[in-house]
Amino acid sequence: MRIAVLGTGEVGRMLAGRFSETGHEVVIGTRDVEKTLLREPGLQGRDLKPLPEAAAFGEVVVNAYGGTGTLEALREAGAANLDGKVLVDVSNPLDHSQGFPPTLFVKDTDSLAEQIQREFPAARVVKTLNTVNNTLMAYPRQLADGDHTVFVCGDDDVAKSVVSGLLLGFGWKDIFDLGPLANARGLEMMLPLWVRLYGAFGHPNFTFKLVR
Ligand SMILES: NC(=O)c1ccc[n+]([C@@H]2O[C@H](COP(=O)([O-])OP(=O)(O)OC[C@H]3O[C@@H](n4cnc5c(N)ncnc54)[C@H](OP(=O)(O)O)[C@@H]3O)[C@@H](O)[C@H]2O)c1
């Protein structure tokens, strides 16, 4: 598939690399191509484009921006370039302004995924992968032989099946459909626990397994 990964942080770079490795055509979107290449020389030779061009290319568009920058980045990408697209949201609404642990700037009665969906109603938003570290996102079998859980939720069943197919391609085995996008509230509210586990372990190489 044609996949646009918006964002050049460790998540964007990791997912872009893994999508290429698993046979997809990938472009990476950034706000300023030249500045990003100076900051991330490892992106030399990659298909790096301004956000609107990248989003226009993708059949699937991945939001890998920080929570606070997400809506602004997607606005810059352009609503018309997101219309009808599967929009994979892996972001978390973390507020780091008061130090560690971060707090959530939206929760309980709303979520960042729903904010995205409200602002871009013609995009088909699927929340996934936000509860795992970027290495595990891309290489789930590096831990416990992949015997752990990734969640998907969204209001468009076809979009969720497209995303599940991409996750299977990464090696995920246990993909749990948590239902409508409003349940992204629950996925985003796993982060206060995740960051405390990170504090306890001192590394991010752990994750959640749903035992039925
Ligand atoms: N890190 C993880 O393993 C992980 C796991 C699960 C979920 N998430 C979520 O995934 C999203 C992306 O995470 P991330 O860790 O890749 O975020 P990040 O490093 O903050 O990168 C996000 C964007 O911020 C800009 N940026 C990156 N480094 C910068 C720097 N040094 N100075 C100025 N701007 C910079 C880049 O935008 P431009 O390209 O436009 O410059 C980049 O696309 C977040 O919402 C996060 O909560 C992360």
Ligand as a Chemical Component Dictionary entry (heavy atoms), coordinates in Angstrom:
data_LIG
# 
_chem_comp.id                   LIG 
_chem_comp.type                 NON-POLYMER 
_chem_comp.pdbx_formal_charge   0 
_chem_comp.three_letter_code    LIG 
# 
loop_
_chem_comp_atom.comp_id 
_chem_comp_atom.atom_id 
_chem_comp_atom.alt_atom_id 
_chem_comp_atom.type_symbol 
_chem_comp_atom.charge 
_chem_comp_atom.model_Cartn_x 
_chem_comp_atom.model_Cartn_y 
_chem_comp_atom.model_Cartn_z 
_chem_comp_atom.pdbx_ordinal 
LIG N1  N1  N 0  8.249  7.014  21.633 1  
LIG C1  C1  C 0  7.544  5.893  21.684 2  
LIG O1  O1  O 0  8.091  4.771  21.720 3  
LIG C2  C2  C 0  6.039  5.988  21.642 4  
LIG C3  C3  C 0  5.269  4.860  21.938 5  
LIG C4  C4  C 0  3.866  4.938  21.826 6  
LIG C5  C5  C 0  3.279  6.123  21.409 7  
LIG N2  N2  N 1  4.060  7.208  21.156 8  
LIG C6  C6  C 0  3.429  8.443  20.692 9  
LIG O2  O2  O 0  3.804  8.628  19.327 10 
LIG C7  C7  C 0  3.941  10.023 19.037 11 
LIG C8  C8  C 0  5.313  10.285 18.443 12 
LIG O3  O3  O 0  6.292  9.944  19.390 13 
LIG P1  P1  P 0  7.824  10.363 19.195 14 
LIG O4  O4  O 0  8.526  9.891  20.401 15 
LIG O5  O5  O -1 8.321  9.935  17.863 16 
LIG O6  O6  O 0  7.634  11.957 19.231 17 
LIG P2  P2  P 0  8.634  13.158 19.009 18 
LIG O7  O7  O 0  10.049 12.697 19.129 19 
LIG O8  O8  O 0  8.139  14.227 19.878 20 
LIG O9  O9  O 0  8.389  13.520 17.477 21 
LIG C9  C9  C 0  7.198  14.099 17.060 22 
LIG C10 C10 C 0  7.499  15.278 16.161 23 
LIG O10 O10 O 0  8.115  16.332 16.874 24 
LIG C11 C11 C 0  9.088  16.973 16.038 25 
LIG N3  N3  N 0  10.426 16.780 16.667 26 
LIG C12 C12 C 0  11.072 15.624 16.933 27 
LIG N4  N4  N 0  12.266 15.832 17.543 28 
LIG C13 C13 C 0  12.363 17.154 17.666 29 
LIG C14 C14 C 0  13.352 17.996 18.210 30 
LIG N5  N5  N 0  14.484 17.507 18.753 31 
LIG N6  N6  N 0  13.111 19.311 18.169 32 
LIG C15 C15 C 0  11.973 19.801 17.628 33 
LIG N7  N7  N 0  11.011 19.040 17.108 34 
LIG C16 C16 C 0  11.190 17.769 17.115 35 
LIG C17 C17 C 0  9.054  16.308 14.707 36 
LIG O11 O11 O 0  8.198  17.011 13.821 37 
LIG P3  P3  P 0  8.734  17.499 12.365 38 
LIG O12 O12 O 0  9.128  16.283 11.586 39 
LIG O13 O13 O 0  7.597  18.201 11.721 40 
LIG O14 O14 O 0  9.888  18.401 12.656 41 
LIG C18 C18 C 0  8.441  14.987 15.033 42 
LIG O15 O15 O 0  7.715  14.473 13.981 43 
LIG C19 C19 C 0  3.673  10.741 20.353 44 
LIG O16 O16 O 0  2.339  11.171 20.389 45 
LIG C20 C20 C 0  3.916  9.679  21.409 46 
LIG O17 O17 O 0  3.180  9.894  22.601 47 
LIG C21 C21 C 0  5.407  7.171  21.285 48 
# 
loop_
_chem_comp_bond.comp_id 
_chem_comp_bond.atom_id_1 
_chem_comp_bond.atom_id_2 
_chem_comp_bond.value_order 
_chem_comp_bond.pdbx_ordinal 
LIG N1  C1  SING 1  
LIG C1  O1  DOUB 2  
LIG C1  C2  SING 3  
LIG C2  C3  SING 4  
LIG C2  C21 DOUB 5  
LIG C3  C4  DOUB 6  
LIG C4  C5  SING 7  
LIG C5  N2  DOUB 8  
LIG N2  C6  SING 9  
LIG N2  C21 SING 10 
LIG C6  O2  SING 11 
LIG C6  C20 SING 12 
LIG O2  C7  SING 13 
LIG C7  C8  SING 14 
LIG C7  C19 SING 15 
LIG C8  O3  SING 16 
LIG O3  P1  SING 17 
LIG P1  O4  DOUB 18 
LIG P1  O5  SING 19 
LIG P1  O6  SING 20 
LIG O6  P2  SING 21 
LIG P2  O7  DOUB 22 
LIG P2  O8  SING 23 
LIG P2  O9  SING 24 
LIG O9  C9  SING 25 
LIG C9  C10 SING 26 
LIG C10 O10 SING 27 
LIG C10 C18 SING 28 
LIG O10 C11 SING 29 
LIG C11 N3  SING 30 
LIG C11 C17 SING 31 
LIG N3  C12 SING 32 
LIG N3  C16 SING 33 
LIG C12 N4  DOUB 34 
LIG N4  C13 SING 35 
LIG C13 C14 SING 36 
LIG C13 C16 DOUB 37 
LIG C14 N5  SING 38 
LIG C14 N6  DOUB 39 
LIG N6  C15 SING 40 
LIG C15 N7  DOUB 41 
LIG N7  C16 SING 42 
LIG C17 O11 SING 43 
LIG C17 C18 SING 44 
LIG O11 P3  SING 45 
LIG P3  O12 DOUB 46 
LIG P3  O13 SING 47 
LIG P3  O14 SING 48 
LIG C18 O15 SING 49 
LIG C19 O16 SING 50 
LIG C19 C20 SING 51 
LIG C20 O17 SING 52 
# 
